[in-house]
Amino acid sequence: MNSNELERVPTLQELREQAKLTQEQLSRQMNVGLRIVTDWEQGRKTPSLKNFFALAKTLRVSPKKLAISLGLDVSSVPDDLGGEAS
């Protein structure tokens, strides 16, 4: 295994699939349209700050991991949700 494989970050789609959610289920849980979830996964749009943290919580991942998956700057993203994640 090379170093690129060790550092590979899952995509938003992979995080959703790991959470065992379809796009439709995620869109309902997030109270957004299905097209929005598709746009997030395909990199056409970025979640709002409110949706970003709700998405991390719904997928049960740290905000930092989600930010990396979305290709965002993680320098000021917290490592966790401050105990809010279940």
N, C-alpha and C positions, 0 to 999 in steps of 0.2 A: 504494500500500500504506500503510495507516495504522499508527500506533505499536502498536496492539493485536496486529496480525498479526506485527510484528517481534518482539514479546516473548512470543509464544505458546509454551508449553511442551508438549511431546508428553505424551500420557497414557501410563500404564503399558502399556496395550494397544498403543499405537503403538510404544513402545520394543520390546516383544516382537516385533511384526510387522517392525520394522526389523532385528531380529536373526534374522529368518526362522525363527521358532519358533511352533509352535501352542501353545495352552494345555496340551495333553497333553504335548508334548515338554518344555515348561518345567517342568511339575510333576514329570516323571520326573527331569530334570536336577537339580532342587532337592530331590528326595526328599520332596515334599509331595503331598497329595491335589489332584486337579483342582479340587475345590470351593474349596480355599484360594486357588489362583491366580485363580479367578473372583471370589472375595470381595475379593482385593487389587485387582483391576482395577476392580471396581464400588465400591470405597471402603468396603466393609462391615467390612473388617479391615485391619490394618497388619502388615507382616512383623515378626517378632521381630528383634532386633538382629543375631543370627547370620544369619538369612535375608535381612535387608536387605543386608548386605555381600555375601553369596553371590549375591543377585539382581543387584546392580550388576555384579559380576564376570561373571556368566552373560550379562547383556545387553550387556556391554562399554560401560558408561556410568559416569560418575563418581558417587560417592555423592551429591554435591550435586545433580546433575541428577536422579537417582532421587528424592531427597527432595522436590525441587520438583514432580516429576511426581505424587508421592503427596500433595502438599499439606502436607508437614511443615515444621516450623521448621528452617531450614538454618543458623542462626547458629553452631552448633557441629559441623556436618558437614564432614569433610575434603573438599578439592577432588578428591583422587584416592585410590586404594587403596594408596598407598605402594609402587608398583612391582609390586604383585601381579597387576594386570590384564594379560592377554595381548593 
